[in-house]
């Protein structure tokens, strides 16, 4: 299946083509600005350096999307999902985590009403 056409970076004045929203040169700065100005400060505490380590280890040991695998599809896991939300008392324990592709992760949160 062919890839989607690349588009210009969303950073003002950058004409680099990318498959994401920002080119690699501007993605780190965009994430830094998001964490500083738009993200809830409590989220920054919950998803700090400890979480990044846990996430990396979990994705290395669980490389496939859990929902897609149950449906008979082999899709790489791109994110780690908490089965029981941290805001509801969940933890970073491995039995509370699930590797998901972006599509399944978005669908789960949309069904829960977590997104707009």
N, C-alpha and C positions, 0 to 999 in steps of 0.2 A: 504494500500500500504506500503511495507517495506521501511525502511530508507536506505540510502546509507551507505556502510561500512565506519567505521571511519578510519582515516589515521593518521600517526604521525604528530606532531606539526612541522611547518616549521622553528621554531627557532633552530639554530644550536646546536646540542647536546641534544635536548629534545626528549624523546621517548614517551611522553604522547600522547594518542590517542584522536583525536578530529574530530568533524564533519565539522568544519570551517578550516581556514588556520592555525590559532594559537590556542593553548590551552588557557584556561582562565588566566593562570598565565602569559603568554607572550603577550596576545592580547593588553593589555593596553600599554605596552612598545612599541609594534610595531606601534600602532596608534600615540603615542607620537613622535616616530622617523619619521614617515611619515609626520606629521604636521610640524615638525621642519625642515626637510631636503628636502622633495620632493614636498610638497604642495605649491601652490602659496600663498604668504603672504596676498594678498587681500582676499583670500578665508577664511583664518583664522579670519579676521576681520568680514566678513559677517556672518560666522557661529560660533559665539562665544557662551557664556553662555546664552544670551537672546534667541538665536535661539533654543538651546537645551530645554529651558523651553517651548517655543511656540510649538515645535515639540512634546513634551511629552503631552501637553494639547490637541493638535490636534488629535494625535493618540488615546488618551483616548476617545474622542468624536466621532471619525470616525475610528472604528476598522477594517473596510473592505476595500479591494482594490476597488477603484472607477470604473476602467475599467472592472475588472472581474464581479463586481456587475451588471453593465449594460449588460454584456453578460450572466447573469443568473448563475454565479458561485459565491460561497461564499469563498473567499480567504482572509486570514488576511492581513491587510496592514502592511508592514514592514518598509516603509520609507515614507517621505513626499516630494512631488514634487511641485515645483513652476510652475504654468501654464505659467506665464510670467517671464522669467529669471531675476534674480537680476542684472546681468550685462547689461540687456537691459532696466533697469528702474523698474523692478518688486519690490514688497515689501513682507514683511512677513504677510500681512493682510490675514485673514482667507479665504476671497473669492478668493485669489490667490493661495491657497494651495489645494493639492489633495493627499489623502492617496493611496499608491500603493504597490503592492507586488514587489519583486525584479525583477521578470520576465517582468512585464509590464513596470517598470521603465527603465530597460535596453533597452527594445524594443523602448520606446519613444525617448530615447537619441540616439540610433543607427539610427532611422529614421531621426532625426534632424542633424545627422553627428557630434554629440558631442564626440563620442568615436572614438578611433583609426580607 
